[in-house]
Amino acid sequence: MGNRLSKIYTRTGDDGTTGMADGSRISKAELLFEVMGDIDELNSQLGLARSYYQQALVTSSKPISSSKVTPLTDNADSEAANFSAHMAQLNAPNFAHVLAILQHLLFNLGGELAMPDYEGVSSAHTQWLESQIDLMNEHLPPLKDFILPTGSILVSQLHVCRSVCRRGERHAVALNEQDQTAIRPSATRFLNRLSDWLFVAARFCCAPDARQEVLWDAKVLKSLL
């Protein structure tokens, strides 16, 4: 791998084309590259979410401050402790591992688009996502209203991932309608289920008292009138 990447720039793409695995070259404006770009962006955004999660665990592992701290800091320590206890109850160490698995699967999916003969994701991976969704939902209260894509930094980032994933799915469906051989149905199903997983994961990473889960509130807009 080191030899293959020893020269980063080749100038071969300066004409607006990119080489495929079979040696052919196609325009970077092709819809295929929209999908590949969305997947690459989603993988990067997931990497950021993974970093935020690790940071949250480090923060929550710090000892609670003494009574000499200001009320604001004391409240932050309390919330960190609540997050740590909440995630530990949900077997949180697996969550970071799941994020790592998803990044690898997205990398495989990008490879599948570049190499049509290669299958990077399958129906088994979609079923695995569904099992993860069911597992997280067991610990969540019923959803009775719309959720705004905000909350903690981690929760907000998971919503960013969800919206990027939805865009990738839309482009994947359009690509399939354009050329059914360009992307497998299993890939579009995977992206659809992944967006569901990201939505549930954003709820999963909220504090147990739901203070980080921000609901749509009609009163906010009424105050403008």
Salt bridges, closest charged atoms under 4 A:
ASP38 OD1 - ARG167 NH1 2.80
ASP38 OD2 - HIS171 ND1 2.49
GLU41 OE1 - ARG167 NH1 2.80
GLU79 OE2 - ARG211 NH1 3.88
GLU112 OE2 - ARG184 NH1 3.37
GLU130 OE2 - ARG193 NE 2.75
GLU169 OE1 - ARG166 NH1 3.30
ASP196 OD1 - ARG166 NH2 3.37
ASP209 OD2 - ARG211 NE 2.45
GLU213 OE2 - ARG203 NE 2.76
